[in-house]
Amino acid sequence: MPEALRIFYEADRETYGARHDLLVARAWGSPPIDYRIEVDNREYQRTLSQLQFLASQAARMGQGLRLKL
């Protein structure tokens, strides 16, 4: 559990003022087309906060936590 919490807190530190624009695919044509995803930073921060709370509560109660990505 401590390792999962460390990852969540580390990710959270990198979100402030960040813009997440991810390239997910590229079609090579004429002209080439990029398919991108832009992540809503506020929602990303909210989700990380909820994951931090879930992991810390599980650890406090002596429970495990399994995440499937």
C-alpha positions in Angstrom: 0.0 0.0 0.0 2.7 2.5 0.7 4.1 2.1 -2.8 0.7 2.8 -4.3 0.3 5.9 -2.1 3.7 7.1 -3.1 2.8 6.9 -6.8 -0.5 8.8 -6.3 1.2 11.6 -4.3 4.0 11.8 -6.9 1.5 12.1 -9.7 -0.5 14.7 -7.8 2.6 16.9 -7.4 3.0 17.0 -11.2 -0.5 18.2 -11.9 -0.5 21.8 -10.8 -0.5 24.1 -13.7 0.1 21.2 -16.1 -1.6 20.6 -19.4 -2.0 17.0 -20.4 -2.3 16.6 -24.2 -1.5 13.0 -25.2 -0.9 11.6 -28.7 -2.8 8.3 -28.9 -2.5 7.6 -32.7 -1.2 9.0 -35.9 -2.6 8.3 -39.4 0.0 8.7 -42.1 -1.9 10.2 -45.0 -2.0 13.3 -46.9 -2.2 15.3 -44.7 -1.2 13.2 -41.7 -3.8 13.2 -38.8 -2.9 13.1 -35.1 -5.5 11.7 -32.7 -5.0 13.3 -29.3 -6.7 13.2 -25.9 -6.7 16.3 -23.7 -7.1 15.5 -20.0 -9.2 17.8 -17.8 -6.6 18.7 -15.2 -9.2 19.5 -12.5 -10.9 16.1 -12.9 -7.5 14.4 -13.0 -6.6 16.0 -9.6 -9.9 15.1 -8.1 -9.5 11.4 -9.2 -6.0 11.3 -7.8 -7.3 12.7 -4.5 -10.0 10.0 -4.3 -7.4 7.3 -5.0 -5.2 8.6 -2.3 -8.1 8.6 0.2 -9.1 5.0 -0.9 -5.6 3.7 -0.5 -4.9 5.4 2.8 -8.2 4.2 4.3 -7.6 0.6 3.1 -4.2 0.7 4.7 -5.5 2.1 7.9 -8.1 -0.7 8.1 -5.5 -3.4 7.3 -7.1 -4.1 3.9 -5.5 -4.6 0.5 -6.2 -2.7 -2.6 -6.3 -4.0 -6.2 -6.4 -1.7 -9.1 -6.9 -2.8 -12.6 -5.8 -0.2 -15.2 
